[in-house]
């Protein structure tokens, strides 16, 4: 099994502690998911499917909003999560 | 972590406790910075200079912050004596900086480059004074001081995924211990509270303090918004993003662990303003590491606990900056910069509590005089926060 950390039971992502290849299974805090793509060390993997507009949770709090549909096992990062804060680019 | 935990420090006339005993050489203005550095170097390692880029051509709030920051360092308990190096025609008034030092019970002298008649005479005069002051401080002995006299700054820089998962929670446990013992913790970097401010505000001892925190966070967010760009790019930084941090909210939630899990938020203060209350204080500093550490030490922090995932060398002229990493690779690749490796938490070979006890012991040893990596390497970065243009 590959090491990963889920901080809160409310989280829908886990942080992987080693690089994960597609097809490898990640387990932490009772949750288990198979990676659908490579996940770099220290990056996040979706524990369940997260639809566009849904909240991405880590530390038991919102870290942003899904900007695309994210399937379980997918890499969760800047390409599919948008911050809700400090977005001066959206205010013009 | 017993109730009688303490360290060997320098009690000062104003009631504060120093953990170092520097002769501080303060240039009032950028124009006198080189002379100040040469004077301080003549009595290394006791000498500490504060080279900075300001002191003239400033208006309004910036002028005020420059003066207050320099005066705060002149009063700081890690400083035993002060030499102010003036040019002679600048805005920052050397006499006022010297007076701040004297009011806190320290000897203070002024050397003016125009008054002495040039670089060589001013440097020679400053070196003569510095030698006398350093000889006087060499006799001072350390005495036992309780941990309640500690003011500890908590800071992170070069963060990656290990910061929020390992090193920041360890520092947070030490913060809880320091506050349990009656000491003070200061957290800066308002931009890195953005996204976690609700958690800190909920821990405010009074509603007004929580409301002040939210106002300061909102102001910083509004300032970033007014520039019309996405804050992403600086928050999180490109290195943070490569390290796995996706949004400022994620970075902030990991970063605020440093301030403890159960400390009460007692105060919100301006940049470099005095930290007067036991418990947690938030200081209004930017996220830039050196400006942030400069402000928190100015507020009275004697020791800085600085977590890093990617590794960073930042020090301070007068306060030890202890480097803690949860990244095993960084602990090896940047071994000369790292003081405490807590990466065992991520491999289940050390518990949070054991790592925190180990770190707290390092805090007390450092406060008692043991040099840390940044001091051994000569890292003494100093930068005063600026908000306005130079006129």
Interface residues (C-beta under 8 A of the other chain):
Chain A: X3 X5 X7 X15 X17 X40 X41 X42 X43 X44 X56 X58 X59 X61 X62 X63 X64 X76 X77 X78 X81 X82 X83 X84 X85 X86 X87 X88 X89 X90 X91 X92
Chain B: X160 X161 X162 X164 X165 X191 X194 X195 X196 X199 X221 X224 X225 X226 X227 X228 X229 X230 X231 X232 X235 X241 X243 X244 X246 X247 X248 X249 X250 X253 X254 X346
